[in-house]
């Protein structure tokens, strides 16, 4: 329970309390990260049960999503965008990550990701409320699973908050996290199993890309890369899920 409380405190804005003991328990329990995905996705996904127009449903979803999860991961996404835009060696790129100012690269990546997330949600808003809910949950769980992949398989780029997670656990910790994510697929109604599988699988795929990029250009990964993985994976998960749902 301490690990779950630590995960909720770290990944959301919910006032669950928690101190050093909960933080340390969370750092040793990567499986709690996709558990929080169920919480965030479940609450945000309730928006699609409201009797509103599709565009308004998506607006409510976004407000609840970021009201619940905060902007820490979005801030990491913007920092990664700046690091992608700058030219130089890994040390120079890491300096950009630490810069509090947001440049054109950060604004562009953040803007494109938010637009992609909005359009992905519009793809199923106004259709089956339960299908929309399940897609949102699956994409959120998948995004958190992508974060776990970066944490378990990455090496720290530098000392910081991210280094307290990255490298702390070995690759064997990824298995329990995957098992936690399985119910997000198994609850699928007839005909949507593949769609939910795609929404969940998008997270690790994005995580693998971000992990490779971080090691190649930053010399490792940090908290910004973890946060960016979450934001990008969520958007990709919604698009992949709704695409498979429509096609299959």
N, C-alpha and C positions, 0 to 999 in steps of 0.2 A: 504493500500500500504506500510506503514511503517513496518508492521509486515512481509510482504513478503520480503521486502528488507533485514530486519534483518535475516530472515531465510536463504536467499540466501548467505548473507555475512557469516553466521555461518557455513553453511553446504557445501559451495563450495569455490573455490578460485577466483571466479569472482569478479572483482573490482567494486562492485556496491555501495561502500561507506556505509554510515550508522554509527550512533553513539549510544549514550546511549538511545535515544528515540526509535530508531529502535530495539535495543536489548530488551528493556523492552516490546515493543509491541509484539515482537516475543515470548517472554516468556509467554505471556498471550494468545497466538494463536497457539495451537498445530496443528490445521488443516493446517498450512502453511508448516509443515514438509513433508507430502506426496505430496504437491504441488511441492516442490523442487524435489521430486522423479520423477515427470513427466519431469522436466527440465533435470536432470542428465541422466535419462534413455533415454529420447528422443534424446539428443545430442549423447550419447555413442552408441545408437542403430543405428544411421545413418551409422555406419561402415559396417553394414551387407548389405548395398545397393551397396557397392563397387565391381567392377568386379575382385575380387581377390580369391586366394585359401582359403579354409576354415581356415587353420591354420593361415594364414596372417590376415584374417578377425578378428579372435579372438585376435590376437596380437594388431591390431589397436584398437579394442574395449577396451582392457585393458589399453592401453596407454591413450586413450581419457578419459576413466572412471576415472583413478587416476590422470590424469592431470587436470581434472575438479573438482573432489571432494577432492583432496589432500590425505594426508596419516594420518590425525588425527585419523580417525576411525580405520585404520589398526594398528596404534600405540596402541590404546586402546585394540584391539584384542590381541596383543602381551603381554600387561600387564596382561590381564585376563588369558592368557595361563600360565604365571608365577605364578599367584595366584592360579590357579588350581593345579599346580604341587607341590607347597609347602605344608608342613604339619604344622599344628598349629591351633590356635584359630583365630577368625575373626580379631582380632587386628594385629596378625602376617601377615595374608593375606593382610590386608589393607596396611601394611608397604611395602610389596612387590609391590603392585600397584604403590606406590609412587617412587619406585626405578627406576632411569633412565636407568639402565643396563638391557639388555634383556637376559634372561636365556634360557635354553634348552626348557622348557615348552612353553615359548612365541614363540620361533622360530618354534617349531613343530606345534603349533596351527595355526600360521600365514601361514606357508608353506602348511599345509594340506588344509586350507581354500582357498588359492590362487589356488592350484592344482584343488580342487573341482570346483571352479568358472570357471577355464579354461576348464575343461572337460565338465561342464554343457553347456557352450557356444558352444563347439565343437559339441554337440549333435544336434544343429540345424543350425550351420554355413554351408553355401553352399546350403541350401534348400530354401524355400520361404523367400525372403527378408522381406516382410511385416509381416509374421508370426514371424520371428526372432526379428524384431523390436518391435512387440507388446509384445513378451515374455520378452524382456529386460526391457521395460517400466513397465510391470506388476510386475516383480521381484523387480525392484527398488522402485516402489511405495509401494509394500508389505514390503520391508525392512524398509522403513521409517515409515510405520504403526506399525511395531514391535518396533521401537524406541519410538513412541508415547505411546504405551502400557506400556513400562518400565517407562516412565516419569510420566504418569498419575496414575499408580497403585503402583509405587514403593515408598519407603521411603529412604531418603538420608543416605548413609553409613557414610559420614563425610562431613565436610565443604569443599567446592571446587567449581569448575565450574559446576559440575553435580548437586550440591545442589541448584544452582540457577534455575534449571529446575525441578528436581525431587521434588515432594511435593508442587510445586507452583500451580499446577492445580489439581482439583479433578477429579474423574472418569467420570463425565459427559462431560468433554472436549474430551473424546475419541470418542463419537458419531459423532461429526462434521468431525473428521479426517477420520472416516470410510466412511462417505458420499463422501468425496473428492476422496477416492480411488475407488469408484464404477465405474466411467467411464473407468478405466483401464480394467475392465471386460466386460463392455457393448459394447465396440468397437470391440469385437471379430467377425471375419468372421465365416461363417457357419462351425461348427464342432470343433471350438477351444475355445468355452466359458469355458468349464470345465478346460482346460489347463491354461487359464489366471486366472481363479478363484483359481486354485491350486498355481500358482505363487504368487498371492497376499496374499492368506491365509497363506502361509509359514511364512511370516513376523510375524504376531501375534503369531503363534505357537512357533517360535523360541523366540520371546519376552517373552512369558509365561515361557518357560524353563529357560531363562536367569534371569528373575525376581525371579523365585523360587530359583535358584542357588544363586543369590546374597543375598537374604534375609537369606538363610540357612547358607551360608559360610562367608559372609562379614558383615552381620548385616544390609544390605540394598544394594542400588545400587548407582553407581557414573557414571561419564562421560565415564570411560573405559568400563563399562558394556553396556552403551548405544551404544558406538561405536562398540563394539564387536557384539552386536545384529545386527547392520546394515550389517556388513561384512558377518557374518554367514548366516543371513536371505537371503541375495542376492544370495549366492551360493545355498542354499537349494531351494529357489524359482525357480531358473533356472532348477535345476534337477527335481523338482516336476512338473514344467510346461511342460518340454520337455517329461517327462515320460508319463504324461496324454495325451499329444498331439499325441504321437506315439501309445499308447494303445487304445485311443478312437477316 
